[in-house]
Amino acid sequence: MENENKCIVERGEFKGKPVLILKRNEDDKFAFSFGLTKARLILDNLEEIKKFVEECGKKDNAQ
């Protein structure tokens, strides 16, 4: 499944537990995967994550 940001999203399993796998493209060797506990942490802290991306993204663009 591909979302609106062109990221490939897959569901998988790790040690019998469900995981979500995010890939930049089909050949991504460094896919980002996480389970339910980390997904909840991400959702609970989404505003801080957004702020982090905004602040650090500005620094990256300035270089």
N, C-alpha and C positions, 0 to 999 in steps of 0.2 A: 504494500500500500504506500502511495506517495502523497504527502500532504501539500498544502499550498506553498510551502517554502522549498519545495523540491527535495525534501529530505525523505529517504526511504525508511518507513517504519514497519518493523516486523515484530511478531510475538514469538517468544521461544520459551525454553525451559532450562533451568539450572538447578541441579540437585533436587529435581521434582517440584520446584517452585516456578511460577510464571515470571517471565522477564519481558521487558520492552527493549527493543534494539533499534537504535537510531543510526542511520548511515548517511554519509554525504552523497554517496553514489553506490552502485552495485559492487564496485571493486574496493570499497573502503576497508583498509586493513585495520583501522583503529576505530571500529564501531563503538558507540557508547551504549552500554546496556545497564539496566537497573531493575530491581524488583519492586514489590509493593511498598516496602518500608521506605526505601529511598524516594519513590514516587510521591508518597505522602509528605516527606520532608521537603521535596521540591515544591509541591503545591502550597504547603504551609508557609513557605518563604519566597514565594514568587515575586513579591514586590522588591525584596532585597536583591534577588537575582537580576531583576530588570534594572535596578539602580546600578548594580555592579557593571552590567553590560554597557549602560549609558556612560558611566564615568570612565571605565577602562577603554571603551570604544573611542571616546574623544581623544584619549592619550595616544592610542594606536594610530588614529588618523592624522594627528599632529606631527608624527615622525616622518 
